[in-house]
């Protein structure tokens, strides 16, 4: 009961914090630099991205600390803020004319062949680096030794090590990328993030997800109404925080399976349009359209 109340409080704080940071960002001197044109030609603000990255990361860390999990708090703070900062850099630098064609892995490789380093490639490196640090901060999973433990050595063996850190970093970075791949329509990334995070909320790693879920809920109305959008900053941060919870709640085999699945989805995104798949699947399309502004008459 106490844990439930703590997480409800964290969600409430996350909701309020997200809206406060969003309002402050929209009033800031950089607000004009964050304006973009969305898929329907409407002017929207990327302010939701830094608002989510800051509010969700801080409340994720606070929620984990409230449940006496400092390692999880540190990992969430590093992954969320690191991915958010890297995404914000790509949002700004990637809008330059010479960078607009550098999309997807093919675009990044093409830029390298031309002697340029794309902003997206810088983002990938930064998110990967923050993912490695976050995964290293997570306590290693423990597994019992086979058979009966010898006398005087009842402590379970740890299954940590470099492999766990690398695969854990892959899960964190891969989830950050997956949520970002879905940020192509109003509210889609927030809905997908909530769907991924909700089943984890009752787990021990859910201590770091209540705040981010509250933040996502607080920003959803403006996102659906096409007043703001997450951009890379918000989508990458939300995905990275979910990735931390996934990595924290699984052992080596679980992390490997998750990493393989995320890698497969990333590879598929180079050939398959997720938007087209959603639009052709009635259930997914109904959820995707829920709450959105009605199309304007032509």
Secondary structure as UniProt FT lines:
FT   HELIX           2..27
FT   TURN            29..30
FT   HELIX           31..34
FT   STRAND          35..37
FT   TURN            39..40
FT   STRAND          43..45
FT   HELIX           47..66
FT   TURN            67..68
FT   HELIX           70..93
FT   TURN            94..95
FT   HELIX           97..99
FT   TURN            100..101
FT   HELIX           104..113
FT   TURN            114..115
FT   HELIX           119..137
FT   STRAND          142..143
FT   TURN            151..152
FT   STRAND          157..158
FT   HELIX           162..181
FT   TURN            182..184
FT   TURN            186..187
FT   HELIX           188..198
FT   TURN            199..202
FT   HELIX           204..208
FT   HELIX           210..224
FT   TURN            225..226
FT   HELIX           231..248
FT   HELIX           252..269
FT   TURN            270..271
FT   HELIX           274..280
FT   HELIX           282..289
FT   TURN            290..291
//
